[in-house]
Amino acid sequence: MKRIPTYFIMAIIVFLLTAVFSILVIPNNSLAYEDPSKVQIHSDKGDQGKAILVFMDRIAWKDIYEARTPNLDILMDIGGIGLMNTNTGGSLSQNNAYLTLGAGSRVVGVSGSQTALPYGYTYRGERIENLMLQITGYRMVQGSIANPSIAKLHRANENRPYKVKIGALGTALREAGIKVGILGNCDNYRLAGEDGGGKSFLTSMLMDDRGIVPQGDISQSLLKEDPDWPMGIKTDYDKLMEAFIVLEKKADVIAIQLGDTSRAEDFRHQSMEYRIDFHKKRALEEGDKFIGRLLDHFDPQKDYLMILTPVGPAREIGNNNRLTPIIAAGKGIQRGWLSSGSTHRMGIVTNLDVGASILNFFGLKPLTGQGGAPIFSLQENLGKSELVEFNNKLVDIYNQRPFLIRAYVYTLIPILALSTASLLFKRKYLRWIKPMLIYIMVVPLVYLVLPTLQQPQLYRTTLVALSLSIIMTALICRWIRSTMNRILAISLLTLGSLILDQWLGMSLIKESPLGYDVIAGARFYGMGNEYMGILVGASCTAIAAIFQKFSGRKKLVMISMIIMGSLSLYTIASPRLGANVGGTIAVFTALSSLALIIQNKKIRFHSIASITVVLVILLAGMFLIDSFRVVDSQSHIGQTANAVRENGPGELLGIFNRKISMNIRLIRTTIWTRVFITSLGVMVLLLYRPVGIFNDVYQRHKVFIKGLISGTIGAVAALIFNDSGIVSAATAMVFVAPPFVLLIVDEVQGKVENGEWHDGIRFKTQGR
């Protein structure tokens, strides 16, 4: 086997030097997490107080902002506030949401799985303790509460592409000897007797894998009749407080369901619209008074208190706002906005982080399959009004994103098709085709900077994006005459802007239409699949264009190539910048292929082996370095490395299975599949038609064509190694197919202008 080429070794050395430099120079706020030295991770429970969770269902920050909530304001002054992503394994229902909180993974409930019964009650004619013994083989104890649907819940979630443990939170607490208790219910009616059970979502969250919560009170004795309230019942806060005082002496974790805001929401089908707001506001203010009484039992130096909403109101969900209020106060939490290691975004946490935070408070580690990361606060002088504004902006981004992406895709595909048709049949229109192809390449850059001009109305945002794209296209076509120079300028601008944004805190990409959004929740930081593909394509195109234009200055070109490649690779690979593993493989594969092809090296077995070895070392280094960082600072690869270390290599199989399943599903459904297929189809067709033209283009732009080939290889690698690979592959082709077509157009135009056209099918000569 031949030794690894010198230029390849140089690339790795420069990459390592770049990594060291960035660790020393890049500000630690590149990802939005707190300085790890200030993040308190508890490791023992010797001095721990109580963990108290208060649930106020079906409200939004707008409701809190408009209501009079002096006690919540007190908590906000001493604690952190944020928006919680509430995605589940299915629909946004309370049933699914509470189960997801308890499992620490996206799961779904079954019909009736919110039903729970205390010891001694009957369910469908059978005493619950006898029924649970029949279902699980375990005996309930006096005072415990059971969910008779536990077996159905396990079966309903056993075939998910990731590990799921229903009741993981309750199981982890039980195994550690932490005593759990729950209070309250969401019942909408008064039961006639003991048979039937009540609606206790808290049981779904805090039960163990046997479906049991050790203690609490979910009975209707905590309700009272009141004809002024929805369904004629409301929470009896006096009795709820009495029950809390009793439970406080026996439990370490106490979860309280206030219930009235949930009933106000359930009443919306019978109520006038303006009365829904009235009932919701009154329920919220009554709940705030109870929280005020609760604060008398809360020691912020010792206890941990969390106010949260697992599912928002229907009006917000209808507007695609799936972010709900969360307030945390007490030990380890300071005033500011909340964040977590799951999101690295100020003001954003996920519902999976709730269980992780409770376990962290007691110094416990999550069980296998239990995701999320501890919640912490970032000290910012921002309050609830700014959070409402932030929430509105995120909803605007989420609602506008699909249209802006579709508009781009449904413009890109026709332009590629029209370009091919013009080359084959209507060559007199080719002069109009070139600006349109430039436009295709300009849009990703425009979408990257669009957040700086984001508008709340879709039509205004669309007009801004369209105007910017047209203006930039016109300026490039006006000021830069050469097609190769135009391609180089766009590639360098896009690549440079993308890298710079990543290094300076990702303020653009996280709000870009081609970035990622916190409501969808697929990714919260780093580089998303769309721009990862852009990075692959733009880096190959830019490097190849430089090599093509300045081939006479080989040493300078080689240095430029190594530096650009190293910066691109580090940006996608660095744990400090988000660490996209699939993106790292795609970029490394593309750049390695480019290095080999440009040097006229054939890609043989020993070349592939050398590339694979270096890639494995690079990935192992990424996982190892990130896994040793503070938990709250780790990206997902560090968390994965820790999971593999604790649970064995089988953890990786689940990840691969999930990624493959996601990719197959996306290939069938996403519009990006059409972009990828169209791009490849156009390029393959133009290899053979017009006859002989590609041969001339290749002879004239041999190095650049090799760059496009490496970009295509990178796109295929992105397709294979990413869970949303088809998206990355399609966006990578944005910087491969249009430049390829532009070169063909240039060649055809030149031959037509020089009179080299012969019979409408072939060219007289093989060059101008």
MINU-517023 format. One record per residue (C-alpha): residue in one letter; x, y, z. Coordinates in steps of 0.1 Angstrom, whole numbers, padded with zeros to 4 digits, always signed. Example, Ala and Ser with C-alpha at 12.3 -4.5 7.8 and 13.67 -1.06 7.14 Angstrom:
REM MINU-517023
A+0123-0045+0078
S+0137-0011+0071
***
This chain:
REM MINU-517023
M+0000+0000+0000
K+0013+0034-0009
R+0019+0060+0018
I-0007+0088+0024
P+0001+0117+0000
T+0020+0147+0014
Y-0008+0171+0006
F-0032+0149+0025
I-0010+0149+0056
M-0007+0187+0052
A-0045+0190+0052
I-0048+0171+0084
I-0020+0192+0101
V-0037+0224+0090
F-0070+0211+0103
L-0056+0203+0137
L-0038+0237+0139
T-0071+0254+0130
A-0089+0234+0157
V-0064+0244+0184
F-0065+0280+0173
S-0103+0281+0174
I-0104+0265+0209
L-0082+0293+0221
V-0098+0321+0201
I-0134+0314+0194
P-0157+0329+0221
N-0174+0303+0243
N-0208+0317+0233
S-0206+0302+0198
L-0233+0279+0212
A-0258+0295+0235
Y-0249+0278+0267
E-0236+0292+0300
D-0200+0291+0310
P-0196+0255+0322
S-0179+0267+0353
K-0210+0285+0363
V-0234+0256+0356
Q-0242+0237+0387
I-0244+0199+0383
H-0254+0182+0415
S-0237+0150+0424
D-0252+0141+0457
K-0285+0143+0475
G-0273+0147+0510
D-0284+0184+0513
Q-0312+0182+0487
G-0346+0196+0495
K-0378+0190+0476
A-0385+0190+0439
I-0419+0205+0434
L-0436+0205+0400
V-0467+0226+0394
F-0487+0219+0362
M-0509+0246+0346
D-0522+0231+0314
R-0532+0247+0282
I-0519+0282+0287
A-0493+0303+0268
W-0470+0331+0278
K-0495+0355+0263
D-0520+0343+0289
I-0495+0348+0317
Y-0485+0382+0304
E-0522+0394+0303
A-0532+0380+0336
R-0525+0393+0371
T-0499+0368+0385
P-0479+0385+0412
N-0466+0352+0426
L-0454+0340+0393
D-0437+0374+0389
I-0419+0367+0422
L-0406+0334+0408
M-0395+0351+0376
D-0375+0376+0397
I-0356+0348+0414
G-0356+0321+0387
G-0355+0314+0350
I-0382+0315+0324
G-0383+0299+0290
L-0402+0283+0262
M-0406+0245+0262
N-0408+0225+0230
T-0437+0201+0236
N-0433+0176+0207
T-0443+0140+0214
G-0443+0108+0194
G-0477+0116+0181
S-0503+0144+0183
L-0500+0173+0208
S-0524+0159+0234
Q-0520+0159+0272
N-0521+0121+0271
N-0490+0120+0249
A-0473+0150+0265
Y-0473+0136+0300
L-0461+0102+0289
T-0433+0118+0270
L-0423+0138+0301
G-0420+0106+0321
A-0404+0084+0294
G-0378+0110+0284
S-0384+0101+0248
R-0411+0109+0222
V-0439+0084+0229
V-0476+0081+0224
G-0505+0071+0247
V-0534+0048+0241
S-0571+0053+0245
G-0579+0058+0281
S-0543+0058+0293
Q-0548+0090+0313
T-0571+0070+0336
A-0556+0063+0371
L-0570+0049+0403
P-0559+0049+0439
Y-0555+0018+0459
G-0589+0004+0470
Y-0608+0018+0440
T-0625-0004+0414
Y-0620-0004+0377
R-0646-0020+0355
G-0658-0041+0385
E-0623-0052+0396
R-0603-0037+0425
I-0574-0019+0411
E-0548-0036+0433
N-0560-0070+0421
L-0560-0059+0385
M-0525-0045+0386
L-0513-0078+0402
Q-0528-0096+0373
I-0512-0072+0347
T-0477-0068+0362
G-0472-0094+0388
Y-0464-0067+0414
R-0486-0057+0444
M-0497-0022+0450
V-0493-0008+0485
Q-0518+0012+0505
G-0519+0048+0493
S-0504+0041+0459
I-0519+0050+0425
A-0520+0029+0394
N-0524+0032+0356
P-0542+0001+0344
S-0531+0008+0308
I-0494+0003+0315
A-0491-0029+0294
K-0508-0013+0265
L-0485+0017+0267
H-0454-0006+0266
R-0467-0024+0236
A-0478+0008+0218
N-0442+0021+0219
E-0421-0010+0216
N-0415-0007+0178
R-0401+0028+0177
P-0368+0033+0160
Y-0352+0044+0193
K-0352+0030+0228
V-0382+0038+0248
K-0389+0030+0285
I-0423+0040+0296
G-0422+0053+0331
A-0384+0059+0330
L-0385+0089+0353
G-0405+0071+0380
T-0384+0040+0377
A-0351+0059+0381
L-0365+0077+0412
R-0378+0044+0426
E-0345+0026+0421
A-0327+0055+0438
G-0350+0055+0468
I-0365+0089+0460
K-0401+0091+0472
V-0426+0104+0447
G-0461+0118+0453
I-0488+0134+0431
L-0518+0157+0438
G-0547+0168+0418
N-0566+0158+0386
C-0581+0172+0354
D-0616+0156+0359
N-0643+0174+0340
Y-0673+0158+0359
R-0682+0145+0393
L-0681+0107+0395
A-0711+0090+0409
G-0691+0064+0428
E-0657+0048+0430
D-0659+0028+0398
G-0643+0044+0366
G-0613+0063+0378
G-0602+0098+0372
K-0582+0118+0346
S-0547+0120+0361
F-0521+0129+0336
L-0496+0131+0365
T-0498+0094+0370
S-0487+0089+0333
M-0456+0111+0340
L-0444+0099+0374
M-0454+0063+0374
D-0427+0037+0371
D-0424+0009+0345
R-0450-0010+0364
G-0476+0018+0362
I-0474+0027+0399
V-0470+0060+0416
P-0461+0053+0453
Q-0484+0079+0469
G-0506+0109+0465
D-0541+0121+0462
I-0559+0123+0428
S-0594+0119+0442
Q-0623+0142+0435
S-0622+0153+0471
L-0598+0179+0458
L-0626+0194+0437
K-0656+0214+0447
E-0688+0223+0429
D-0691+0258+0417
P-0718+0268+0390
D-0697+0298+0379
W-0669+0276+0366
P-0667+0253+0335
M-0685+0220+0340
G-0697+0233+0374
I-0665+0222+0392
K-0632+0237+0402
T-0601+0228+0422
D-0606+0232+0460
Y-0573+0250+0467
D-0577+0248+0504
K-0579+0210+0504
L-0551+0209+0478
M-0529+0228+0502
E-0538+0206+0531
A-0530+0175+0510
F-0497+0191+0500
I-0487+0198+0536
V-0493+0161+0544
L-0475+0149+0514
E-0446+0173+0519
K-0435+0153+0549
K-0434+0120+0530
A-0423+0127+0495
D-0391+0141+0479
V-0407+0148+0445
I-0442+0163+0446
A-0462+0170+0414
I-0493+0191+0416
Q-0520+0193+0389
L-0540+0225+0393
G-0566+0214+0368
D-0587+0245+0363
T-0568+0258+0333
S-0572+0224+0317
R-0610+0224+0323
A-0613+0259+0309
E-0597+0247+0277
D-0619+0216+0276
F-0649+0238+0279
R-0640+0257+0247
H-0664+0237+0225
Q-0694+0247+0246
S-0684+0283+0254
M-0685+0316+0235
E-0650+0327+0224
Y-0648+0356+0247
R-0658+0334+0277
I-0629+0310+0270
D-0605+0338+0276
F-0624+0348+0307
H-0624+0313+0322
K-0587+0308+0313
K-0576+0341+0329
R-0596+0335+0361
A-0582+0299+0364
L-0547+0312+0359
E-0551+0339+0385
E-0566+0314+0410
G-0537+0291+0403
D-0513+0320+0410
K-0528+0325+0444
F-0522+0289+0452
I-0486+0292+0441
G-0483+0321+0465
R-0492+0299+0493
L-0469+0272+0480
L-0440+0297+0482
D-0443+0297+0520
H-0431+0261+0519
F-0403+0267+0493
D-0367+0273+0502
P-0349+0287+0471
Q-0315+0278+0486
K-0325+0241+0490
D-0356+0232+0470
Y-0363+0231+0432
L-0396+0244+0419
M-0408+0242+0383
I-0440+0256+0368
L-0448+0241+0334
T-0474+0236+0307
P-0470+0202+0289
V-0494+0213+0261
G-0505+0248+0250
P-0540+0260+0242
A-0558+0250+0210
R-0556+0285+0196
E-0518+0285+0199
I-0515+0250+0185
G-0537+0261+0156
N-0512+0288+0148
N-0484+0263+0150
N-0471+0276+0184
R-0460+0244+0201
L-0438+0263+0227
T-0452+0266+0262
P-0443+0284+0294
I-0418+0270+0318
I-0405+0287+0350
A-0378+0272+0372
A-0365+0285+0405
G-0345+0273+0434
K-0311+0256+0439
G-0289+0259+0409
I-0312+0283+0390
Q-0306+0321+0388
R-0327+0349+0373
G-0326+0349+0335
W-0337+0328+0305
L-0336+0290+0306
S-0316+0268+0283
S-0303+0232+0283
G-0277+0210+0268
S-0304+0197+0244
T-0309+0230+0227
H-0279+0253+0234
R-0305+0281+0227
M-0312+0309+0252
G-0348+0307+0262
I-0355+0273+0248
V-0357+0239+0265
T-0375+0206+0255
N-0400+0185+0274
L-0373+0158+0276
D-0352+0181+0297
V-0377+0181+0326
G-0371+0146+0337
A-0333+0150+0332
S-0334+0181+0354
I-0353+0163+0382
L-0328+0135+0382
N-0299+0159+0381
F-0313+0177+0412
F-0309+0144+0431
G-0276+0136+0415
L-0290+0107+0394
K-0282+0096+0359
P-0310+0090+0333
L-0319+0054+0324
T-0311+0039+0290
G-0334+0055+0264
Q-0341+0085+0286
G-0331+0116+0268
G-0329+0153+0276
A-0303+0174+0296
P-0305+0194+0328
I-0320+0228+0325
F-0300+0258+0336
S-0304+0296+0334
L-0285+0322+0315
Q-0282+0355+0333
E-0299+0380+0309
N-0318+0411+0318
L-0348+0399+0298
G-0383+0394+0311
K-0416+0378+0300
S-0425+0406+0276
E-0393+0399+0256
L-0401+0362+0258
V-0436+0367+0244
E-0419+0387+0215
F-0394+0359+0210
N-0421+0333+0209
N-0440+0353+0183
K-0409+0356+0162
L-0403+0318+0163
V-0439+0312+0153
D-0435+0336+0123
I-0403+0318+0112
Y-0420+0284+0115
N-0451+0295+0096
Q-0431+0312+0068
R-0404+0286+0064
P-0425+0260+0044
F-0437+0286+0018
L-0402+0301+0014
I-0387+0266+0009
R-0414+0255-0016
A-0411+0288-0035
Y-0374+0282-0039
V-0377+0245-0049
Y-0406+0252-0073
T-0384+0279-0089
L-0352+0258-0090
I-0367+0228-0107
P-0384+0247-0136
I-0353+0267-0142
L-0331+0236-0145
A-0357+0220-0168
L-0361+0252-0189
S-0323+0255-0192
T-0320+0219-0205
A-0349+0225-0229
S-0333+0257-0242
L-0300+0240-0248
L-0316+0212-0268
F-0343+0231-0286
K-0345+0269-0282
R-0309+0282-0280
K-0319+0318-0288
Y-0332+0320-0252
L-0299+0310-0236
R-0289+0346-0228
W-0319+0347-0204
I-0311+0314-0189
K-0277+0324-0174
P-0292+0350-0149
M-0318+0325-0139
L-0291+0299-0130
I-0272+0326-0111
Y-0304+0334-0092
I-0307+0297-0081
M-0272+0299-0066
V-0278+0333-0049
V-0309+0323-0029
P-0292+0303-0002
L-0270+0333+0006
V-0301+0356+0006
Y-0320+0332+0029
L-0290+0331+0053
V-0291+0369+0058
L-0329+0372+0056
P-0333+0370+0094
T-0318+0405+0096
L-0348+0418+0076
Q-0374+0393+0089
Q-0410+0406+0086
P-0440+0393+0106
Q-0461+0390+0075
L-0453+0363+0050
Y-0459+0384+0019
R-0435+0411+0031
T-0408+0385+0040
T-0413+0370+0005
L-0410+0404-0012
V-0378+0411+0008
A-0363+0378-0002
L-0373+0381-0038
S-0360+0417-0041
L-0327+0408-0024
S-0322+0378-0047
I-0330+0398-0079
I-0308+0427-0069
M-0278+0404-0060
T-0283+0385-0092
A-0284+0417-0112
L-0253+0431-0095
I-0233+0399-0101
C-0243+0398-0138
R-0236+0435-0143
W-0202+0437-0125
I-0188+0403-0132
R-0186+0393-0168
S-0170+0359-0167
T-0192+0329-0158
M-0164+0313-0139
N-0158+0344-0119
R-0195+0346-0111
I-0196+0311-0098
L-0165+0317-0078
A-0179+0349-0063
I-0212+0333-0052
S-0195+0302-0038
L-0170+0322-0018
L-0196+0346-0005
T-0219+0318+0006
L-0192+0297+0020
G-0176+0326+0039
S-0209+0339+0053
L-0219+0304+0065
I-0186+0298+0082
L-0185+0332+0097
D-0220+0329+0111
Q-0212+0296+0127
W-0181+0310+0144
L-0198+0341+0156
G-0227+0325+0174
M-0251+0313+0146
S-0274+0343+0148
L-0284+0340+0112
I-0287+0303+0105
K-0309+0296+0135
E-0336+0319+0121
S-0330+0313+0084
P-0357+0296+0062
L-0330+0270+0053
G-0318+0267+0089
Y-0337+0249+0116
D-0365+0260+0139
V-0371+0252+0175
I-0408+0244+0170
A-0401+0215+0147
G-0374+0205+0171
A-0353+0183+0148
R-0322+0204+0156
F-0316+0234+0178
Y-0279+0244+0171
G-0250+0239+0148
M-0255+0235+0111
G-0287+0220+0098
N-0291+0196+0069
E-0299+0223+0043
Y-0269+0244+0049
M-0247+0214+0055
G-0254+0204+0019
I-0247+0240+0008
L-0213+0238+0027
V-0204+0206+0008
G-0213+0220-0026
A-0200+0255-0021
S-0166+0244-0007
C-0160+0220-0036
T-0171+0246-0062
A-0151+0274-0047
I-0119+0254-0043
A-0121+0240-0078
A-0128+0274-0093
I-0098+0289-0076
F-0077+0260-0088
Q-0090+0264-0124
K-0084+0302-0125
F-0050+0302-0109
S-0036+0269-0119
G-0003+0286-0128
R+0004+0295-0092
K+0002+0260-0077
K+0018+0266-0044
L-0005+0295-0035
V-0035+0276-0048
M-0026+0245-0028
I-0023+0266+0004
S-0056+0283-0003
M-0073+0250-0009
I-0060+0234+0023
I-0070+0264+0044
M-0105+0266+0029
G-0110+0229+0032
S-0098+0229+0068
L-0121+0257+0078
S-0151+0240+0061
L-0143+0207+0078
Y-0137+0222+0112
T-0168+0243+0111
I-0190+0212+0105
A-0170+0189+0128
S-0162+0210+0158
P-0181+0201+0190
R-0180+0237+0199
L-0199+0246+0168
G-0225+0218+0169
A-0207+0187+0156
N-0227+0174+0126
V-0213+0138+0122
G-0230+0130+0089
G-0220+0164+0077
T-0184+0158+0087
I-0184+0125+0067
A-0199+0142+0037
V-0175+0172+0037
F-0144+0150+0044
T-0154+0126+0016
A-0160+0155-0009
L-0128+0173-0001
S-0107+0141+0000
S-0121+0132-0034
L-0114+0166-0047
A-0078+0165-0035
L-0073+0131-0052
I-0090+0140-0085
I-0073+0174-0089
Q-0039+0157-0084
N-0050+0133-0112
K-0049+0104-0087
K-0072+0075-0094
I-0095+0066-0066
R-0082+0031-0058
F-0086+0008-0029
H-0055+0021-0010
S-0068+0057-0015
I-0102+0048-0001
A-0086+0029+0028
S-0064+0059+0037
I-0093+0083+0036
T-0114+0059+0058
V-0086+0056+0084
V-0082+0093+0087
L-0120+0098+0088
V-0124+0072+0116
I-0096+0089+0136
L-0113+0123+0131
L-0147+0111+0142
A-0133+0092+0172
G-0115+0124+0182
M-0148+0144+0179
F-0167+0119+0201
L-0139+0116+0226
I-0133+0154+0230
D-0169+0162+0233
S-0177+0134+0258
F-0152+0148+0283
R-0167+0183+0282
V-0192+0195+0309
V-0226+0179+0303
D-0244+0212+0296
S-0217+0221+0271
Q-0218+0188+0251
S-0233+0185+0217
H-0253+0154+0208
I-0222+0135+0199
G-0207+0138+0233
Q-0240+0127+0248
T-0240+0098+0224
A-0205+0088+0233
N-0214+0088+0270
A-0245+0066+0262
V-0223+0041+0243
R-0198+0041+0271
E-0225+0032+0296
N-0248+0010+0275
G-0225-0006+0250
P-0222-0005+0212
G-0258-0015+0209
E-0267+0021+0214
L-0252+0029+0180
L-0274+0003+0163
G-0305+0021+0175
I-0291+0054+0162
F-0283+0039+0128
N-0317+0023+0126
R-0334+0056+0134
K-0314+0075+0108
I-0320+0050+0081
S-0358+0049+0089
M-0359+0087+0088
N-0340+0089+0055
I-0362+0064+0038
R-0393+0082+0050
L-0380+0116+0038
I-0370+0103+0004
R-0406+0093-0001
T-0422+0125+0011
T-0399+0156+0009
I-0399+0179-0021
W-0361+0180-0019
T-0361+0145-0035
R-0373+0162-0067
V-0345+0187-0065
F-0319+0159-0062
I-0333+0138-0090
T-0338+0167-0113
S-0302+0179-0108
L-0288+0145-0115
G-0311+0140-0144
V-0301+0173-0160
M-0264+0166-0156
V-0266+0131-0170
L-0286+0143-0200
L-0262+0171-0208
L-0233+0147-0207
Y-0246+0133-0240
R-0267+0161-0255
P-0259+0183-0274
V-0236+0157-0289
G-0199+0164-0282
I-0205+0196-0262
F-0195+0182-0228
N-0162+0170-0242
D-0153+0205-0252
V-0164+0219-0218
Y-0143+0193-0200
Q-0112+0201-0221
R-0116+0238-0214
H-0125+0235-0176
K-0110+0201-0167
V-0102+0210-0130
F-0135+0227-0123
I-0154+0197-0137
K-0135+0175-0113
G-0146+0199-0085
L-0182+0193-0096
I-0176+0156-0095
S-0163+0158-0060
G-0193+0179-0050
T-0216+0151-0064
I-0196+0125-0044
G-0201+0147-0013
A-0238+0149-0020
V-0241+0111-0022
A-0222+0108+0010
A-0245+0132+0027
L-0275+0112+0014
I-0260+0080+0029
F-0247+0092+0063
N-0275+0116+0074
D-0309+0109+0089
S-0322+0137+0066
G-0296+0130+0039
I-0319+0136+0009
V-0322+0172+0020
S-0284+0177+0023
A-0278+0159-0010
A-0303+0182-0028
T-0289+0214-0014
A-0254+0203-0022
M-0265+0199-0058
V-0274+0236-0059
F-0237+0244-0062
V-0231+0215-0086
A-0259+0213-0112
P-0263+0251-0120
P-0226+0257-0125
F-0224+0226-0147
V-0253+0239-0168
L-0238+0274-0170
L-0206+0260-0185
I-0226+0241-0211
V-0246+0273-0219
D-0213+0292-0222
E-0199+0267-0246
V-0230+0265-0268
Q-0233+0303-0269
G-0197+0306-0279
K-0200+0281-0307
V-0232+0297-0321
E-0216+0331-0320
N-0185+0318-0338
G-0205+0301-0365
E-0194+0267-0355
W-0229+0253-0357
H-0233+0229-0385
D-0265+0209-0388
G-0284+0217-0356
I-0272+0184-0341
R-0234+0184-0342
F-0206+0210-0340
K-0181+0214-0367
T-0151+0216-0343
Q-0143+0205-0308
G-0133+0239-0296
R-0136+0276-0302
***
